[in-house]
Amino acid sequence: MVLIASLVNELVEHWGNGLRKTAAIRRVNDLASLEKAMAALKPALLILDMDLPGFSGVTGIAALQKLSPTTRILVSAHAFDPEEELSLLRVGVMGCFRKEIDPDLLNRVVTVVREGGLWVTRSLIPGLIEEIRTRHQDKVRTEPAKKTNDLHQLTPREQEVAALVGMGSSNKQIARKLDISDRTVKAHLTTIFQKLNITDRLHLALYVNGSES
């Protein structure tokens, strides 16, 4: 199920034109209803209008994740400042898109995120690359021995999955390459996150690449 949180009827209808082809949709139009729905429904995906009254940006994302830790969150705005978008990714948002997105493209965004990928605005890509490069350098400089040992906690198959995430592979791509099911990939990722004490695949990719530098 996809939960849409927006006060704007026209916007919800616009997005729904693409999403109804592949997903069941529920809609809420205020923060209180959103919080109740997250806690009760545990939706697979949340599409959040950043202009939802009462919503408080990065802090609000963290609060929503506590209500439903397994929900993947996409956020939408008319435009994103690159630093704001990076901040959202850092706290676990899986993608950002502009409100005026074509409905069919939104359907593609949802598919990518459901498969474990990230979706970012094109203007963010240079900043995201620089963020990864800087964090890799910092991690290797400060904790190289610890990270190598931590990766050795993983089983050989878990190490394969982690390495493929570090290369940017989606869950489906990993499943095909290792000849396992999507469900098995997700199970491996859950165990990897627990063993390495990280929360999402972006941090895992940074972790793996930082350890190998």
C-alpha positions, 0 to 999 in steps of 0.5 A, spaced: 500 500 500 502 507 498 500 512 503 499 519 500 500 525 505 498 532 502 492 537 503 492 538 496 486 534 492 489 536 485 496 534 487 493 527 490 489 526 484 495 528 479 500 523 483 494 517 483 493 517 475 500 514 475 500 510 482 493 507 481 496 502 475 500 498 480 498 500 487 493 501 492 492 508 495 490 511 501 490 518 503 491 523 509 491 530 509 493 532 515 499 531 520 495 527 526 492 523 520 498 521 517 501 519 524 495 515 526 496 511 519 503 510 520 502 507 526 496 503 524 497 501 517 505 500 517 504 502 509 510 499 505 511 506 502 509 513 504 509 519 499 509 525 503 508 533 501 513 537 504 508 542 505 503 538 509 501 543 515 505 542 521 510 537 518 517 539 521 522 537 515 528 532 518 525 532 525 518 530 522 521 524 518 525 521 524 518 521 528 514 518 522 520 512 522 519 511 529 512 510 528 513 505 522 520 503 521 519 499 515 516 504 511 520 507 505 519 514 505 518 519 498 518 526 499 515 531 494 516 539 494 516 544 488 524 545 489 529 542 493 535 545 496 541 540 495 543 541 502 536 540 504 535 534 500 542 531 503 539 532 510 533 528 508 537 522 505 541 522 511 535 520 516 533 515 511 528 518 506 529 514 500 527 519 494 525 526 493 521 528 487 518 535 484 511 536 485 510 537 478 512 530 476 509 526 470 505 521 473 508 515 469 515 517 472 512 517 479 510 510 478 517 509 475 520 512 482 516 508 486 518 502 483 525 503 484 524 505 491 520 499 492 526 495 489 531 498 494 534 503 490 534 511 491 531 517 487 534 523 487 533 530 483 538 531 478 541 537 481 543 533 487 548 528 484 554 532 484 553 534 491 551 526 493 558 524 490 562 529 494 558 527 500 560 519 499 567 521 497 568 525 503 565 520 508 569 515 505 576 519 506 573 520 513 571 513 515 578 510 512 582 515 516 579 514 523 576 507 523 579 503 518 581 497 523 574 497 526 570 497 519 574 491 516 573 487 523 566 489 522 565 486 515 568 480 517 562 479 522 558 477 516 557 471 512 560 470 505 553 470 502 552 477 506 559 480 504 557 478 497 550 482 498 553 488 502 559 488 496 553 489 491 549 494 495 556 498 495 556 497 487 549 500 487 545 494 485 538 494 487 535 488 490 532 485 484 539 485 481 542 482 487 537 477 487 539 475 479 546 475 480 546 471 486 540 466 484 536 467 490 529 470 491 528 478 493 525 475 500 532 472 501 536 479 499 531 483 504 533 478 509 540 478 508 540 486 508 536 486 515 541 481 518 547 486 515 544 492 518 543 489 525 550 486 525 553 493 522 549 497 526 546 501 520 539 503 518 539 503 511 542 501 504 545 508 503 549 508 509 551 500 508 554 503 501 558 508 504 560 503 509 562 498 504 566 503 500 569 506 506 572 500 508 575 498 502 578 504 500 
